[in-house]
């Protein structure tokens, strides 16, 4: 899997959690929870969707590392050893 494929998985998971949000203009350093107005349950569902798509166990203590689009991709790429 490439970083671009990870990015697409992340965007797909975000779209599933917040279908009303326009993701095309999402900047890499934008804080996801604030920009997309995700509450804690939305973010948990986002993490679950990533787990199901990638088979990676994501600890709640790692959520801060996934605060931005780039941070999320970096975290997942590291976990996938890309």
PDB file of N, CA, C and O in Angstrom:
ATOM      1  N   UNK A   1       0.847  -1.180   0.000  1.00  0.00           N
ATOM      2  CA  UNK A   1       0.000   0.000   0.000  1.00  0.00           C
ATOM      3  C   UNK A   1       0.893   1.243   0.000  1.00  0.00           C
ATOM      4  O   UNK A   1       1.933   1.276   0.658  1.00  0.00           O
ATOM      5  N   UNK A   2       0.471   2.252  -0.742  1.00  0.00           N
ATOM      6  CA  UNK A   2       1.220   3.499  -0.821  1.00  0.00           C
ATOM      7  C   UNK A   2       0.591   4.548   0.101  1.00  0.00           C
ATOM      8  O   UNK A   2      -0.522   4.373   0.598  1.00  0.00           O
ATOM      9  N   UNK A   3       1.325   5.635   0.314  1.00  0.00           N
ATOM     10  CA  UNK A   3       0.786   6.736   1.121  1.00  0.00           C
ATOM     11  C   UNK A   3      -0.477   7.322   0.476  1.00  0.00           C
ATOM     12  O   UNK A   3      -1.404   7.720   1.181  1.00  0.00           O
ATOM     13  N   UNK A   4      -0.513   7.375  -0.843  1.00  0.00           N
ATOM     14  CA  UNK A   4      -1.701   7.890  -1.522  1.00  0.00           C
ATOM     15  C   UNK A   4      -2.901   6.972  -1.283  1.00  0.00           C
ATOM     16  O   UNK A   4      -4.023   7.450  -1.111  1.00  0.00           O
ATOM     17  N   UNK A   5      -2.674   5.684  -1.270  1.00  0.00           N
ATOM     18  CA  UNK A   5      -3.763   4.742  -0.976  1.00  0.00           C
ATOM     19  C   UNK A   5      -4.246   4.915   0.470  1.00  0.00           C
ATOM     20  O   UNK A   5      -5.444   4.844   0.744  1.00  0.00           O
ATOM     21  N   UNK A   6      -3.307   5.141   1.383  1.00  0.00           N
ATOM     22  CA  UNK A   6      -3.678   5.412   2.778  1.00  0.00           C
ATOM     23  C   UNK A   6      -4.506   6.683   2.836  1.00  0.00           C
ATOM     24  O   UNK A   6      -5.517   6.734   3.536  1.00  0.00           O
ATOM     25  N   UNK A   7      -4.090   7.699   2.114  1.00  0.00           N
ATOM     26  CA  UNK A   7      -4.840   8.967   2.076  1.00  0.00           C
ATOM     27  C   UNK A   7      -6.267   8.740   1.597  1.00  0.00           C
ATOM     28  O   UNK A   7      -7.209   9.296   2.163  1.00  0.00           O
ATOM     29  N   UNK A   8      -6.429   7.935   0.568  1.00  0.00           N
ATOM     30  CA  UNK A   8      -7.766   7.656   0.037  1.00  0.00           C
ATOM     31  C   UNK A   8      -8.623   6.899   1.059  1.00  0.00           C
ATOM     32  O   UNK A   8      -9.823   7.151   1.168  1.00  0.00           O
ATOM     33  N   UNK A   9      -8.019   5.983   1.798  1.00  0.00           N
ATOM     34  CA  UNK A   9      -8.741   5.260   2.849  1.00  0.00           C
ATOM     35  C   UNK A   9      -9.191   6.243   3.931  1.00  0.00           C
ATOM     36  O   UNK A   9     -10.323   6.168   4.407  1.00  0.00           O
ATOM     37  N   UNK A  10      -8.304   7.163   4.319  1.00  0.00           N
ATOM     38  CA  UNK A  10      -8.634   8.162   5.332  1.00  0.00           C
ATOM     39  C   UNK A  10      -9.782   9.044   4.858  1.00  0.00           C
ATOM     40  O   UNK A  10     -10.728   9.284   5.607  1.00  0.00           O
ATOM     41  N   UNK A  11      -9.707   9.523   3.631  1.00  0.00           N
ATOM     42  CA  UNK A  11     -10.776  10.378   3.093  1.00  0.00           C
ATOM     43  C   UNK A  11     -12.102   9.625   2.999  1.00  0.00           C
ATOM     44  O   UNK A  11     -13.158  10.189   3.290  1.00  0.00           O
ATOM     45  N   UNK A  12     -12.052   8.368   2.598  1.00  0.00           N
ATOM     46  CA  UNK A  12     -13.266   7.554   2.520  1.00  0.00           C
ATOM     47  C   UNK A  12     -13.885   7.385   3.912  1.00  0.00           C
ATOM     48  O   UNK A  12     -15.103   7.475   4.068  1.00  0.00           O
ATOM     49  N   UNK A  13     -13.040   7.139   4.923  1.00  0.00           N
ATOM     50  CA  UNK A  13     -13.527   6.988   6.295  1.00  0.00           C
ATOM     51  C   UNK A  13     -14.133   8.301   6.799  1.00  0.00           C
ATOM     52  O   UNK A  13     -15.165   8.292   7.469  1.00  0.00           O
ATOM     53  N   UNK A  14     -13.498   9.413   6.482  1.00  0.00           N
ATOM     54  CA  UNK A  14     -14.042  10.712   6.872  1.00  0.00           C
ATOM     55  C   UNK A  14     -15.381  10.967   6.182  1.00  0.00           C
ATOM     56  O   UNK A  14     -16.312  11.486   6.796  1.00  0.00           O
ATOM     57  N   UNK A  15     -15.471  10.607   4.925  1.00  0.00           N
ATOM     58  CA  UNK A  15     -16.718  10.789   4.169  1.00  0.00           C
ATOM     59  C   UNK A  15     -17.842   9.959   4.787  1.00  0.00           C
ATOM     60  O   UNK A  15     -18.988  10.405   4.838  1.00  0.00           O
ATOM     61  N   UNK A  16     -17.516   8.755   5.256  1.00  0.00           N
ATOM     62  CA  UNK A  16     -18.524   7.900   5.886  1.00  0.00           C
ATOM     63  C   UNK A  16     -19.021   8.499   7.201  1.00  0.00           C
ATOM     64  O   UNK A  16     -20.203   8.395   7.529  1.00  0.00           O
ATOM     65  N   UNK A  17     -18.112   9.128   7.950  1.00  0.00           N
ATOM     66  CA  UNK A  17     -18.460   9.695   9.255  1.00  0.00           C
ATOM     67  C   UNK A  17     -19.151  11.053   9.109  1.00  0.00           C
ATOM     68  O   UNK A  17     -20.065  11.378   9.866  1.00  0.00           O
ATOM     69  N   UNK A  18     -18.707  11.834   8.134  1.00  0.00           N
ATOM     70  CA  UNK A  18     -19.252  13.185   7.944  1.00  0.00           C
ATOM     71  C   UNK A  18     -19.602  13.389   6.466  1.00  0.00           C
ATOM     72  O   UNK A  18     -18.918  14.132   5.762  1.00  0.00           O
ATOM     73  N   UNK A  19     -20.667  12.729   5.999  1.00  0.00           N
ATOM     74  CA  UNK A  19     -20.992  12.784   4.563  1.00  0.00           C
ATOM     75  C   UNK A  19     -21.349  14.177   4.050  1.00  0.00           C
ATOM     76  O   UNK A  19     -21.271  14.436   2.849  1.00  0.00           O
ATOM     77  N   UNK A  20     -21.739  15.068   4.949  1.00  0.00           N
ATOM     78  CA  UNK A  20     -22.138  16.412   4.530  1.00  0.00           C
ATOM     79  C   UNK A  20     -20.954  17.346   4.302  1.00  0.00           C
ATOM     80  O   UNK A  20     -21.132  18.450   3.787  1.00  0.00           O
ATOM     81  N   UNK A  21     -19.766  16.927   4.672  1.00  0.00           N
ATOM     82  CA  UNK A  21     -18.579  17.779   4.607  1.00  0.00           C
ATOM     83  C   UNK A  21     -17.898  17.644   3.252  1.00  0.00           C
ATOM     84  O   UNK A  21     -17.769  16.547   2.710  1.00  0.00           O
ATOM     85  N   UNK A  22     -17.461  18.792   2.712  1.00  0.00           N
ATOM     86  CA  UNK A  22     -16.707  18.815   1.456  1.00  0.00           C
ATOM     87  C   UNK A  22     -15.238  18.554   1.776  1.00  0.00           C
ATOM     88  O   UNK A  22     -14.599  19.365   2.446  1.00  0.00           O
ATOM     89  N   UNK A  23     -14.701  17.440   1.307  1.00  0.00           N
ATOM     90  CA  UNK A  23     -13.330  17.050   1.643  1.00  0.00           C
ATOM     91  C   UNK A  23     -12.309  17.461   0.592  1.00  0.00           C
ATOM     92  O   UNK A  23     -11.108  17.361   0.845  1.00  0.00           O
ATOM     93  N   UNK A  24     -12.741  17.916  -0.571  1.00  0.00           N
ATOM     94  CA  UNK A  24     -11.795  18.222  -1.637  1.00  0.00           C
ATOM     95  C   UNK A  24     -10.858  19.366  -1.265  1.00  0.00           C
ATOM     96  O   UNK A  24      -9.712  19.379  -1.716  1.00  0.00           O
ATOM     97  N   UNK A  25     -11.300  20.313  -0.469  1.00  0.00           N
ATOM     98  CA  UNK A  25     -10.459  21.442  -0.082  1.00  0.00           C
ATOM     99  C   UNK A  25      -9.765  21.261   1.248  1.00  0.00           C
ATOM    100  O   UNK A  25      -9.189  22.210   1.780  1.00  0.00           O
ATOM    101  N   UNK A  26      -9.810  20.049   1.796  1.00  0.00           N
ATOM    102  CA  UNK A  26      -9.210  19.787   3.105  1.00  0.00           C
ATOM    103  C   UNK A  26      -7.696  19.915   3.029  1.00  0.00           C
ATOM    104  O   UNK A  26      -7.039  19.203   2.270  1.00  0.00           O
ATOM    105  N   UNK A  27      -7.152  20.826   3.818  1.00  0.00           N
ATOM    106  CA  UNK A  27      -5.709  21.066   3.816  1.00  0.00           C
ATOM    107  C   UNK A  27      -5.007  20.045   4.712  1.00  0.00           C
ATOM    108  O   UNK A  27      -5.593  19.582   5.691  1.00  0.00           O
ATOM    109  N   UNK A  28      -3.767  19.691   4.391  1.00  0.00           N
ATOM    110  CA  UNK A  28      -3.030  18.663   5.133  1.00  0.00           C
ATOM    111  C   UNK A  28      -2.873  18.942   6.628  1.00  0.00           C
ATOM    112  O   UNK A  28      -2.851  18.003   7.423  1.00  0.00           O
ATOM    113  N   UNK A  29      -2.766  20.209   7.027  1.00  0.00           N
ATOM    114  CA  UNK A  29      -2.538  20.538   8.439  1.00  0.00           C
ATOM    115  C   UNK A  29      -3.807  20.980   9.173  1.00  0.00           C
ATOM    116  O   UNK A  29      -3.748  21.410  10.325  1.00  0.00           O
ATOM    117  N   UNK A  30      -4.933  20.872   8.506  1.00  0.00           N
ATOM    118  CA  UNK A  30      -6.199  21.241   9.135  1.00  0.00           C
ATOM    119  C   UNK A  30      -6.527  20.251  10.244  1.00  0.00           C
ATOM    120  O   UNK A  30      -6.405  19.039  10.066  1.00  0.00           O
ATOM    121  N   UNK A  31      -6.941  20.777  11.381  1.00  0.00           N
ATOM    122  CA  UNK A  31      -7.335  19.926  12.503  1.00  0.00           C
ATOM    123  C   UNK A  31      -8.708  19.330  12.200  1.00  0.00           C
ATOM    124  O   UNK A  31      -9.707  20.046  12.131  1.00  0.00           O
ATOM    125  N   UNK A  32      -8.742  18.028  12.023  1.00  0.00           N
ATOM    126  CA  UNK A  32      -9.937  17.338  11.541  1.00  0.00           C
ATOM    127  C   UNK A  32     -11.158  17.543  12.424  1.00  0.00           C
ATOM    128  O   UNK A  32     -12.237  17.858  11.923  1.00  0.00           O
ATOM    129  N   UNK A  33     -11.003  17.372  13.721  1.00  0.00           N
ATOM    130  CA  UNK A  33     -12.168  17.466  14.606  1.00  0.00           C
ATOM    131  C   UNK A  33     -12.799  18.851  14.560  1.00  0.00           C
ATOM    132  O   UNK A  33     -14.024  18.977  14.542  1.00  0.00           O
ATOM    133  N   UNK A  34     -11.966  19.895  14.540  1.00  0.00           N
ATOM    134  CA  UNK A  34     -12.485  21.254  14.521  1.00  0.00           C
ATOM    135  C   UNK A  34     -13.051  21.618  13.151  1.00  0.00           C
ATOM    136  O   UNK A  34     -14.152  22.159  13.053  1.00  0.00           O
ATOM    137  N   UNK A  35     -12.305  21.322  12.110  1.00  0.00           N
ATOM    138  CA  UNK A  35     -12.711  21.709  10.758  1.00  0.00           C
ATOM    139  C   UNK A  35     -13.970  20.967  10.301  1.00  0.00           C
ATOM    140  O   UNK A  35     -14.838  21.545   9.648  1.00  0.00           O
ATOM    141  N   UNK A  36     -14.059  19.690  10.649  1.00  0.00           N
ATOM    142  CA  UNK A  36     -15.194  18.879  10.202  1.00  0.00           C
ATOM    143  C   UNK A  36     -16.281  18.760  11.253  1.00  0.00           C
ATOM    144  O   UNK A  36     -17.289  18.083  11.049  1.00  0.00           O
ATOM    145  N   UNK A  37     -16.067  19.426  12.380  1.00  0.00           N
ATOM    146  CA  UNK A  37     -17.024  19.423  13.481  1.00  0.00           C
ATOM    147  C   UNK A  37     -17.358  17.995  13.931  1.00  0.00           C
ATOM    148  O   UNK A  37     -18.524  17.622  14.065  1.00  0.00           O
ATOM    149  N   UNK A  38     -16.282  17.199  14.164  1.00  0.00           N
ATOM    150  CA  UNK A  38     -16.452  15.822  14.618  1.00  0.00           C
ATOM    151  C   UNK A  38     -16.470  15.789  16.139  1.00  0.00           C
ATOM    152  O   UNK A  38     -15.569  16.319  16.790  1.00  0.00           O
ATOM    153  N   UNK A  39     -17.492  15.169  16.700  1.00  0.00           N
ATOM    154  CA  UNK A  39     -17.493  14.986  18.146  1.00  0.00           C
ATOM    155  C   UNK A  39     -16.722  13.699  18.469  1.00  0.00           C
ATOM    156  O   UNK A  39     -16.225  13.024  17.567  1.00  0.00           O
ATOM    157  N   UNK A  40     -16.630  13.371  19.747  1.00  0.00           N
ATOM    158  CA  UNK A  40     -15.822  12.220  20.143  1.00  0.00           C
ATOM    159  C   UNK A  40     -16.363  10.918  19.559  1.00  0.00           C
ATOM    160  O   UNK A  40     -15.579  10.032  19.217  1.00  0.00           O
ATOM    161  N   UNK A  41     -17.676  10.780  19.436  1.00  0.00           N
ATOM    162  CA  UNK A  41     -18.258   9.571  18.855  1.00  0.00           C
ATOM    163  C   UNK A  41     -17.960   9.484  17.355  1.00  0.00           C
ATOM    164  O   UNK A  41     -17.689   8.400  16.838  1.00  0.00           O
ATOM    165  N   UNK A  42     -18.011  10.615  16.663  1.00  0.00           N
ATOM    166  CA  UNK A  42     -17.648  10.642  15.241  1.00  0.00           C
ATOM    167  C   UNK A  42     -16.199  10.200  15.061  1.00  0.00           C
ATOM    168  O   UNK A  42     -15.884   9.411  14.170  1.00  0.00           O
ATOM    169  N   UNK A  43     -15.311  10.727  15.928  1.00  0.00           N
ATOM    170  CA  UNK A  43     -13.905  10.388  15.784  1.00  0.00           C
ATOM    171  C   UNK A  43     -13.681   8.914  16.100  1.00  0.00           C
ATOM    172  O   UNK A  43     -12.860   8.265  15.453  1.00  0.00           O
ATOM    173  N   UNK A  44     -14.395   8.378  17.079  1.00  0.00           N
ATOM    174  CA  UNK A  44     -14.305   6.954  17.386  1.00  0.00           C
ATOM    175  C   UNK A  44     -14.753   6.137  16.174  1.00  0.00           C
ATOM    176  O   UNK A  44     -14.100   5.156  15.819  1.00  0.00           O
ATOM    177  N   UNK A  45     -15.850   6.525  15.541  1.00  0.00           N
ATOM    178  CA  UNK A  45     -16.318   5.826  14.340  1.00  0.00           C
ATOM    179  C   UNK A  45     -15.321   5.935  13.196  1.00  0.00           C
ATOM    180  O   UNK A  45     -15.167   5.002  12.407  1.00  0.00           O
ATOM    181  N   UNK A  46     -14.650   7.068  13.108  1.00  0.00           N
ATOM    182  CA  UNK A  46     -13.582   7.262  12.119  1.00  0.00           C
ATOM    183  C   UNK A  46     -12.446   6.272  12.379  1.00  0.00           C
ATOM    184  O   UNK A  46     -11.966   5.619  11.452  1.00  0.00           O
ATOM    185  N   UNK A  47     -12.020   6.162  13.628  1.00  0.00           N
ATOM    186  CA  UNK A  47     -10.944   5.231  13.990  1.00  0.00           C
ATOM    187  C   UNK A  47     -11.364   3.783  13.722  1.00  0.00           C
ATOM    188  O   UNK A  47     -10.560   2.978  13.252  1.00  0.00           O
ATOM    189  N   UNK A  48     -12.604   3.459  14.017  1.00  0.00           N
ATOM    190  CA  UNK A  48     -13.113   2.105  13.763  1.00  0.00           C
ATOM    191  C   UNK A  48     -13.116   1.818  12.259  1.00  0.00           C
ATOM    192  O   UNK A  48     -12.743   0.725  11.834  1.00  0.00           O
ATOM    193  N   UNK A  49     -13.533   2.789  11.464  1.00  0.00           N
ATOM    194  CA  UNK A  49     -13.546   2.612  10.010  1.00  0.00           C
ATOM    195  C   UNK A  49     -12.134   2.390   9.478  1.00  0.00           C
ATOM    196  O   UNK A  49     -11.930   1.572   8.581  1.00  0.00           O
ATOM    197  N   UNK A  50     -11.160   3.115  10.026  1.00  0.00           N
ATOM    198  CA  UNK A  50      -9.771   2.915   9.611  1.00  0.00           C
ATOM    199  C   UNK A  50      -9.286   1.531  10.017  1.00  0.00           C
ATOM    200  O   UNK A  50      -8.599   0.856   9.251  1.00  0.00           O
ATOM    201  N   UNK A  51      -9.646   1.116  11.222  1.00  0.00           N
ATOM    202  CA  UNK A  51      -9.277  -0.219  11.695  1.00  0.00           C
ATOM    203  C   UNK A  51      -9.840  -1.291  10.765  1.00  0.00           C
ATOM    204  O   UNK A  51      -9.131  -2.220  10.379  1.00  0.00           O
ATOM    205  N   UNK A  52     -11.107  -1.159  10.411  1.00  0.00           N
ATOM    206  CA  UNK A  52     -11.741  -2.150   9.543  1.00  0.00           C
ATOM    207  C   UNK A  52     -11.138  -2.148   8.141  1.00  0.00           C
ATOM    208  O   UNK A  52     -10.982  -3.206   7.533  1.00  0.00           O
ATOM    209  N   UNK A  53     -10.801  -0.981   7.632  1.00  0.00           N
ATOM    210  CA  UNK A  53     -10.247  -0.876   6.280  1.00  0.00           C
ATOM    211  C   UNK A  53      -8.799  -1.342   6.196  1.00  0.00           C
ATOM    212  O   UNK A  53      -8.381  -1.922   5.194  1.00  0.00           O
ATOM    213  N   UNK A  54      -8.034  -1.081   7.264  1.00  0.00           N
ATOM    214  CA  UNK A  54      -6.596  -1.348   7.215  1.00  0.00           C
ATOM    215  C   UNK A  54      -6.132  -2.489   8.126  1.00  0.00           C
ATOM    216  O   UNK A  54      -4.998  -2.956   8.017  1.00  0.00           O
ATOM    217  N   UNK A  55      -7.012  -2.931   9.019  1.00  0.00           N
ATOM    218  CA  UNK A  55      -6.633  -4.007   9.932  1.00  0.00           C
ATOM    219  C   UNK A  55      -5.640  -3.582  10.993  1.00  0.00           C
ATOM    220  O   UNK A  55      -4.884  -4.405  11.509  1.00  0.00           O
ATOM    221  N   UNK A  56      -5.639  -2.300  11.319  1.00  0.00           N
ATOM    222  CA  UNK A  56      -4.715  -1.748  12.315  1.00  0.00           C
ATOM    223  C   UNK A  56      -5.488  -1.420  13.580  1.00  0.00           C
ATOM    224  O   UNK A  56      -6.510  -0.736  13.535  1.00  0.00           O
ATOM    225  N   UNK A  57      -5.001  -1.904  14.688  1.00  0.00           N
ATOM    226  CA  UNK A  57      -5.592  -1.555  15.981  1.00  0.00           C
ATOM    227  C   UNK A  57      -5.128  -0.141  16.328  1.00  0.00           C
ATOM    228  O   UNK A  57      -3.927   0.126  16.356  1.00  0.00           O
ATOM    229  N   UNK A  58      -6.066   0.759  16.592  1.00  0.00           N
ATOM    230  CA  UNK A  58      -5.727   2.151  16.890  1.00  0.00           C
ATOM    231  C   UNK A  58      -6.143   2.443  18.326  1.00  0.00           C
ATOM    232  O   UNK A  58      -7.325   2.426  18.670  1.00  0.00           O
ATOM    233  N   UNK A  59      -5.146   2.708  19.143  1.00  0.00           N
ATOM    234  CA  UNK A  59      -5.398   3.004  20.548  1.00  0.00           C
ATOM    235  C   UNK A  59      -5.909   4.431  20.711  1.00  0.00           C
ATOM    236  O   UNK A  59      -5.504   5.337  19.983  1.00  0.00           O
ATOM    237  N   UNK A  60      -6.792   4.610  21.665  1.00  0.00           N
ATOM    238  CA  UNK A  60      -7.311   5.954  21.939  1.00  0.00           C
ATOM    239  C   UNK A  60      -6.192   6.916  22.316  1.00  0.00           C
ATOM    240  O   UNK A  60      -6.302   8.117  22.069  1.00  0.00           O
ATOM    241  N   UNK A  61      -5.132   6.411  22.903  1.00  0.00           N
ATOM    242  CA  UNK A  61      -4.002   7.275  23.267  1.00  0.00           C
ATOM    243  C   UNK A  61      -3.263   7.797  22.030  1.00  0.00           C
ATOM    244  O   UNK A  61      -2.491   8.751  22.127  1.00  0.00           O
ATOM    245  N   UNK A  62      -3.496   7.176  20.873  1.00  0.00           N
ATOM    246  CA  UNK A  62      -2.867   7.625  19.625  1.00  0.00           C
ATOM    247  C   UNK A  62      -3.722   8.626  18.849  1.00  0.00           C
ATOM    248  O   UNK A  62      -3.268   9.166  17.840  1.00  0.00           O
ATOM    249  N   UNK A  63      -4.939   8.880  19.297  1.00  0.00           N
ATOM    250  CA  UNK A  63      -5.814   9.811  18.585  1.00  0.00           C
ATOM    251  C   UNK A  63      -5.173  11.187  18.363  1.00  0.00           C
ATOM    252  O   UNK A  63      -5.350  11.760  17.287  1.00  0.00           O
ATOM    253  N   UNK A  64      -4.435  11.739  19.333  1.00  0.00           N
ATOM    254  CA  UNK A  64      -3.809  13.047  19.069  1.00  0.00           C
ATOM    255  C   UNK A  64      -2.851  13.034  17.880  1.00  0.00           C
ATOM    256  O   UNK A  64      -2.663  14.062  17.229  1.00  0.00           O
ATOM    257  N   UNK A  65      -2.247  11.892  17.592  1.00  0.00           N
ATOM    258  CA  UNK A  65      -1.345  11.791  16.445  1.00  0.00           C
ATOM    259  C   UNK A  65      -2.122  11.839  15.129  1.00  0.00           C
ATOM    260  O   UNK A  65      -1.542  12.042  14.063  1.00  0.00           O
ATOM    261  N   UNK A  66      -3.436  11.650  15.214  1.00  0.00           N
ATOM    262  CA  UNK A  66      -4.284  11.630  14.028  1.00  0.00           C
ATOM    263  C   UNK A  66      -5.134  12.891  13.928  1.00  0.00           C
ATOM    264  O   UNK A  66      -6.195  12.874  13.304  1.00  0.00           O
ATOM    265  N   UNK A  67      -4.684  13.969  14.526  1.00  0.00           N
ATOM    266  CA  UNK A  67      -5.461  15.205  14.604  1.00  0.00           C
ATOM    267  C   UNK A  67      -5.611  15.911  13.262  1.00  0.00           C
ATOM    268  O   UNK A  67      -6.615  16.584  13.027  1.00  0.00           O
ATOM    269  N   UNK A  68      -4.630  15.765  12.383  1.00  0.00           N
ATOM    270  CA  UNK A  68      -4.675  16.411  11.073  1.00  0.00           C
ATOM    271  C   UNK A  68      -4.659  15.338   9.985  1.00  0.00           C
ATOM    272  O   UNK A  68      -4.361  14.175  10.256  1.00  0.00           O
ATOM    273  N   UNK A  69      -4.979  15.731   8.764  1.00  0.00           N
ATOM    274  CA  UNK A  69      -4.946  14.784   7.654  1.00  0.00           C
ATOM    275  C   UNK A  69      -3.547  14.202   7.489  1.00  0.00           C
ATOM    276  O   UNK A  69      -3.394  12.984   7.397  1.00  0.00           O
ATOM    277  N   UNK A  70      -2.525  15.054   7.451  1.00  0.00           N
ATOM    278  CA  UNK A  70      -1.146  14.574   7.327  1.00  0.00           C
ATOM    279  C   UNK A  70      -0.738  13.726   8.525  1.00  0.00           C
ATOM    280  O   UNK A  70      -0.082  12.697   8.362  1.00  0.00           O
ATOM    281  N   UNK A  71      -1.117  14.148   9.714  1.00  0.00           N
ATOM    282  CA  UNK A  71      -0.784  13.389  10.914  1.00  0.00           C
ATOM    283  C   UNK A  71      -1.389  12.001  10.877  1.00  0.00           C
ATOM    284  O   UNK A  71      -0.745  11.021  11.251  1.00  0.00           O
ATOM    285  N   UNK A  72      -2.611  11.924  10.429  1.00  0.00           N
ATOM    286  CA  UNK A  72      -3.308  10.647  10.323  1.00  0.00           C
ATOM    287  C   UNK A  72      -2.604   9.745   9.304  1.00  0.00           C
ATOM    288  O   UNK A  72      -2.364   8.568   9.571  1.00  0.00           O
ATOM    289  N   UNK A  73      -2.283  10.295   8.159  1.00  0.00           N
ATOM    290  CA  UNK A  73      -1.595   9.518   7.117  1.00  0.00           C
ATOM    291  C   UNK A  73      -0.227   9.068   7.615  1.00  0.00           C
ATOM    292  O   UNK A  73       0.153   7.915   7.414  1.00  0.00           O
ATOM    293  N   UNK A  74       0.515   9.960   8.260  1.00  0.00           N
ATOM    294  CA  UNK A  74       1.830   9.603   8.802  1.00  0.00           C
ATOM    295  C   UNK A  74       1.718   8.483   9.823  1.00  0.00           C
ATOM    296  O   UNK A  74       2.483   7.519   9.790  1.00  0.00           O
ATOM    297  N   UNK A  75       0.751   8.620  10.739  1.00  0.00           N
ATOM    298  CA  UNK A  75       0.558   7.611  11.781  1.00  0.00           C
ATOM    299  C   UNK A  75       0.241   6.250  11.158  1.00  0.00           C
ATOM    300  O   UNK A  75       0.843   5.240  11.520  1.00  0.00           O
ATOM    301  N   UNK A  76      -0.699   6.233  10.229  1.00  0.00           N
ATOM    302  CA  UNK A  76      -1.098   4.969   9.614  1.00  0.00           C
ATOM    303  C   UNK A  76       0.013   4.380   8.757  1.00  0.00           C
ATOM    304  O   UNK A  76       0.221   3.167   8.757  1.00  0.00           O
ATOM    305  N   UNK A  77       0.726   5.228   8.030  1.00  0.00           N
ATOM    306  CA  UNK A  77       1.839   4.749   7.213  1.00  0.00           C
ATOM    307  C   UNK A  77       2.921   4.109   8.093  1.00  0.00           C
ATOM    308  O   UNK A  77       3.499   3.085   7.731  1.00  0.00           O
ATOM    309  N   UNK A  78       3.185   4.718   9.241  1.00  0.00           N
ATOM    310  CA  UNK A  78       4.155   4.157  10.176  1.00  0.00           C
ATOM    311  C   UNK A  78       3.674   2.800  10.669  1.00  0.00           C
ATOM    312  O   UNK A  78       4.441   1.839  10.713  1.00  0.00           O
ATOM    313  N   UNK A  79       2.410   2.730  11.038  1.00  0.00           N
ATOM    314  CA  UNK A  79       1.840   1.469  11.533  1.00  0.00           C
ATOM    315  C   UNK A  79       1.856   0.384  10.443  1.00  0.00           C
ATOM    316  O   UNK A  79       2.022  -0.799  10.739  1.00  0.00           O
ATOM    317  N   UNK A  80       1.681   0.801   9.183  1.00  0.00           N
ATOM    318  CA  UNK A  80       1.689  -0.134   8.067  1.00  0.00           C
ATOM    319  C   UNK A  80       3.106  -0.398   7.557  1.00  0.00           C
ATOM    320  O   UNK A  80       3.326  -1.257   6.704  1.00  0.00           O
ATOM    321  N   UNK A  81       4.056   0.358   8.098  1.00  0.00           N
ATOM    322  CA  UNK A  81       5.472   0.249   7.695  1.00  0.00           C
ATOM    323  C   UNK A  81       5.680   0.551   6.223  1.00  0.00           C
ATOM    324  O   UNK A  81       6.326  -0.194   5.486  1.00  0.00           O
ATOM    325  N   UNK A  82       5.093   1.697   5.823  1.00  0.00           N
ATOM    326  CA  UNK A  82       5.253   2.162   4.437  1.00  0.00           C
ATOM    327  C   UNK A  82       6.446   3.096   4.376  1.00  0.00           C
ATOM    328  O   UNK A  82       6.772   3.612   3.307  1.00  0.00           O
TER     329      UNK A  82
END
